[in-house]
Amino acid sequence: MENFDICVIGGGPAGYVAALKSALNGMKIAIIEKDKLGGTCLNRGCIPTKVLYSKAKFLNSLKSGVSGFHIDKYNYSYEDIINYKDEVVSTLVGGVSKLLKARNVSIFNGAAFIVSAPDKKNNISGVIKIQENNNNGELEISASNVIIATGSSPAMIPAFHIDHSNIITSDEILNIKSIPKDIAIIGAGVIGCEFANIFNEFGSKVTMLELLPSILSTEDKEISKFTNKILASKDIEIKTSIEVDNISAEDKGAIVLLKTGEKINAEKVLVSIGRILNTNNLGLKEIGVELDSKGKIKTDVHNETNIAGIYACGDIIDGPMLAHKASYDGIIASENIAGRKREKNYSVLPWSIYVNPPIGTVGMKEGDKELENIKYRVGRFSYGANGMALAMEEKEGFLKVITEEETGKIIGATGIGADMPELIAEITAIMHFNGTIKDAEFTIHSHPTLSEIVPEAVLDSIGEAIHKYNPRMFKK
Ligand SMILES: Cc1cc2nc3c(=O)[nH]c(=O)nc-3n(C[C@H](O)[C@H](O)[C@H](O)COP(=O)(O)OP(=O)(O)OC[C@H]3O[C@@H](n4cnc5c(N)ncnc54)[C@H](O)[C@@H]3O)c2cc1C
């Protein structure tokens, strides 16, 4: 039986990054993937959705026009767009495979099951069984450490009768070859809103149905309202505080029955109500890996489980289900296995939502419990007052920054507007280094750029934005 320093289970952004990093750390690595390298992120998540997002955004500028241009005629083929999306995905997946091979990582295609855990005290490796794809049989390998990174899959509710044809999940919607005339989206969280934006741009009549009182309910309230206004202004029908009773497939579509008795017909129904964890059939129960009350694998600050030598990363552990967080988890596990003690800290963790314009957030936001005991100020700056935004005809949106009153430290930011995720990347870096208002002010920003919005919003928290009239300035 071949022995490895680390066996990584799952080839998504948690697993493949852990494998690449561990190979750089000089370890002998095996990675087991039952489907495609790149996991949800590259194959059916972040990347394919952003290809469609960027095409939908381009279509939006063709449709709504740009000052000085008169576009009389344009044409597109959705099938070609899907083919381009597949090209991007296969380029990136192929890149991951090449990198793994170049670092001498052994890649196994199949489903992994942990037969026995490593016994660190007695220096005995754990055993992992691989059910190889294409009926190639079973094989076993052993490893001194195991990193579990098996990710998540779309949640299914029996009453929603998902048939993967007319009633679909985010996995299938990325592969439909033509634009549905109408689409009902169940769930107005991040995934639901991103698809609503895409299919509305391509001409579907979109209806969103959300159980909670607002869309994007975990975001800052102002951002959620602003996004609602934008989506509604594009004729997306948004029904909140609405409970779906059941969904049934028809010959040419599906019917959504609401608890109120109302029926909604649509050619496609997208169910985007959350994700379930891929923690079954891995042998976790048998070897005694502990789960928390939400069914996530319990890990310590090193991403090690209750069993020494077994680590877990990505969607299956605590923290938000995000690709970059999954990769960060992978690096934390990898570094600790290599003997460099590193503790994870999610307090400065950014995220983006690709509606048009996009949303970005990092750290604390108004309404968060953690802010209750902190004296803070909020600064804001509008895209409409930024030269580059006007040049780009992107005047919609704003950035809000939260600074701590006592120290001037930047402790959070959120906003919506062109390239907002890139502006949030800058604030993330400042926050990573415990930066203050003065650090943002004295960082020189190239002109004209959207990034000039960052120091302005930060300074506005103390009434000192340069290009904004703020009555607070004159009270000093
Ligand atoms: C539509 C959509 C859009 C998204 N957009 C974004 C975005 O813009 N930004 C962002 O940060 N996040 C986004 N996400 C979330 C992101 O994709 C996930 O958080 C991320 O992929 C999680 O990484 P992971 O490695 O933990 O799991 P995954 O990416 O799910 O990878 C897990 C891998 O493990 C494999 N596996 C499972 N069980 C076994 C087994 N027993 N043996 C072998 N292999 C196994 C699976 O086949 C899979 O390939 C999006 C998700 C979706 C669905």
The ligand as a Tripos MOL2 file, in Angstrom:
@<TRIPOS>MOLECULE
LIG
   53    58     1     0     0
SMALL
NO_CHARGES

@<TRIPOS>ATOM
      1 C1        -23.6990   29.0230   -7.9300 C.3       1 LIG1
      2 C2        -22.5880   29.2760   -6.9320 C.ar      1 LIG1
      3 C3        -21.8540   30.4390   -7.0100 C.ar      1 LIG1
      4 C4        -20.8220   30.6750   -6.1010 C.ar      1 LIG1
      5 N1        -20.1170   31.8360   -6.2090 N.ar      1 LIG1
      6 C5        -19.1350   32.0910   -5.3350 C.ar      1 LIG1
      7 C6        -18.3660   33.2830   -5.4300 C.ar      1 LIG1
      8 O1        -18.5710   34.1150   -6.3230 O.2       1 LIG1
      9 N2        -17.3700   33.4820   -4.5310 N.ar      1 LIG1
     10 C7        -17.1150   32.5830   -3.5320 C.ar      1 LIG1
     11 O2        -16.2120   32.8290   -2.7410 O.2       1 LIG1
     12 N3        -17.8240   31.4590   -3.4030 N.ar      1 LIG1
     13 C8        -18.8240   31.1760   -4.2770 C.ar      1 LIG1
     14 N4        -19.5090   30.0080   -4.1780 N.ar      1 LIG1
     15 C9        -19.1800   29.0770   -3.0790 C.3       1 LIG1
     16 C10       -17.9220   28.2420   -3.4000 C.3       1 LIG1
     17 O3        -18.0920   27.5980   -4.6360 O.3       1 LIG1
     18 C11       -17.6800   27.2310   -2.2920 C.3       1 LIG1
     19 O4        -17.6460   27.8990   -1.0510 O.3       1 LIG1
     20 C12       -16.3600   26.5000   -2.4930 C.3       1 LIG1
     21 O5        -16.3390   25.8140   -3.7140 O.3       1 LIG1
     22 C13       -16.1280   25.5150   -1.3480 C.3       1 LIG1
     23 O6        -14.9100   24.8650   -1.5510 O.3       1 LIG1
     24 P1        -14.6460   23.4290   -0.9320 P.3       1 LIG1
     25 O7        -13.3110   23.0310   -1.4370 O.co2     1 LIG1
     26 O8        -14.9170   23.4300    0.5070 O.co2     1 LIG1
     27 O9        -15.7640   22.4760   -1.5830 O.3       1 LIG1
     28 P2        -16.1490   22.1570   -3.0940 P.3       1 LIG1
     29 O10       -15.7480   23.2200   -4.0020 O.co2     1 LIG1
     30 O11       -17.5870   21.7730   -3.0470 O.co2     1 LIG1
     31 O12       -15.2510   20.8920   -3.4340 O.3       1 LIG1
     32 C14       -15.4120   19.6710   -2.7740 C.3       1 LIG1
     33 C15       -14.9650   18.5580   -3.7010 C.3       1 LIG1
     34 O13       -14.9350   17.3280   -2.9560 O.3       1 LIG1
     35 C16       -15.3710   16.2810   -3.8050 C.3       1 LIG1
     36 N5        -15.8250   15.1570   -2.9530 N.ar      1 LIG1
     37 C17       -16.9120   15.1320   -2.1460 C.ar      1 LIG1
     38 N6        -16.9640   13.9370   -1.4910 N.ar      1 LIG1
     39 C18       -15.9080   13.2160   -1.9080 C.ar      1 LIG1
     40 C19       -15.4110   11.9180   -1.6040 C.ar      1 LIG1
     41 N7        -16.0100   11.1030   -0.7340 N.pl3     1 LIG1
     42 N8        -14.2870   11.4890   -2.2350 N.ar      1 LIG1
     43 C20       -13.6370   12.2860   -3.1340 C.ar      1 LIG1
     44 N9        -14.0660   13.5170   -3.4530 N.ar      1 LIG1
     45 C21       -15.1710   13.9980   -2.8440 C.ar      1 LIG1
     46 C22       -16.4930   16.9270   -4.6240 C.3       1 LIG1
     47 O14       -16.7000   16.2010   -5.8240 O.3       1 LIG1
     48 C23       -15.9150   18.3250   -4.8700 C.3       1 LIG1
     49 O15       -15.2100   18.3900   -6.0820 O.3       1 LIG1
     50 C24       -20.5380   29.7220   -5.0920 C.ar      1 LIG1
     51 C25       -21.2670   28.5320   -5.0160 C.ar      1 LIG1
     52 C26       -22.2810   28.3010   -5.9310 C.ar      1 LIG1
     53 C27       -23.0590   27.0220   -5.8240 C.3       1 LIG1
@<TRIPOS>BOND
     1     1     2 1
     2     2     3 ar
     3     2    52 ar
     4     3     4 ar
     5     4     5 ar
     6     4    50 ar
     7     5     6 ar
     8     6     7 ar
     9     6    13 1
    10     7     8 2
    11     7     9 ar
    12     9    10 ar
    13    10    11 2
    14    10    12 ar
    15    12    13 ar
    16    13    14 ar
    17    14    15 1
    18    14    50 ar
    19    15    16 1
    20    16    17 1
    21    16    18 1
    22    18    19 1
    23    18    20 1
    24    20    21 1
    25    20    22 1
    26    22    23 1
    27    23    24 1
    28    24    25 2
    29    24    26 1
    30    24    27 1
    31    27    28 1
    32    28    29 2
    33    28    30 1
    34    28    31 1
    35    31    32 1
    36    32    33 1
    37    33    34 1
    38    33    48 1
    39    34    35 1
    40    35    36 1
    41    35    46 1
    42    36    37 ar
    43    36    45 ar
    44    37    38 ar
    45    38    39 ar
    46    39    40 ar
    47    39    45 ar
    48    40    41 1
    49    40    42 ar
    50    42    43 ar
    51    43    44 ar
    52    44    45 ar
    53    46    47 1
    54    46    48 1
    55    48    49 1
    56    50    51 ar
    57    51    52 ar
    58    52    53 1
@<TRIPOS>SUBSTRUCTURE
     1 LIG1         1 GROUP 0 **** ****
